């Protein structure tokens, strides 16, 4: 009988513990956050990820009632910041604004990442997507995408294109462009797309398949010539620039996207709280207008959609890089 009593007591303890845990989950989300949240941007200041992080930090901080402190940890194609986030305490006080290459392409570029893109994070939500724009230095004698293709074919191996580094969207887009048009243009990697655009303005490189954020001010200032955008429809921020399809290149071009992640093991109650608040922030007119001015589209999602998208798109990125002869290093 004593044994039965102890077994019953143990069962009651387990049941009570489970009930307390379930009851604590809403309270955890309700009380969170109680201190500053570290918000990692794994790319250099001034680039798209950095600008997005600061827009989101301001508005999400207002919604949560706490400061989101943006910290730039650039290097190794975003790997340094990603690893720092992956190894942080899973308490909801470290978040990272990831760009899709960190989850999709870096695994094909580096022998050691320092993090597992599919198993080291608790995804929270997609927050943005954007196309790119093909820009050239005004000295390049091409006023359209077709003229650029013709020029590159007439002078194989002469024109070059800058990017933010191996495997970045600007590099992948350049390799896709080479593949579908048959041109031979030379890749020149930089430590960030903003540096590539700066050298493009200076005439050190000929072409950049650039994010909108660093390129648009230079286009509007007359320092760069825009030939085409990779979006399905014309970009509201560059309404006079044709799409690739309008320019005669019908193959779909890869799109960039961004998402917020937390370290694996972050309590689901906190993940769900952040997911709901991010969705609210992305629907505000202020954020919509800021995004529009950057040539970016606001996108929210369920937490599980983040890694599902990364896993679905990663094989194609690997194929493109392999075809370009890019090996892990």
Secondary structure, 3 states (H helix, E strand, C coil): CHHHHHHHHHHHHHHHHHHHHHHHHHHHHHHCCCCCEEEEECCCCCCHHHHHHHHHHHHHHHHHCCCEEEEECCCHHHHHHHHHHHCCCCCCCEEEEEEHHHHHCHHHCCCCCCCCCCCCEEEEEEEEEECEEEEEECCCCCCCHHHHHHHHHHCCCCCEEEECCCCCHHHHHHHHHHHHHCCCCEEEECCCHHHHHHHHHCCCCCEEEEEHHHHHHHHHCCCEEEEEECCCCCCHHHCCCCECCCCCCCCCCCCEEEEEEEECCCCHHHHHHHHHHHHHHHCCHHHHHHHHHHCCEECCCCHHHHHHHHHHHHHHHHHHHHHCCCCCC
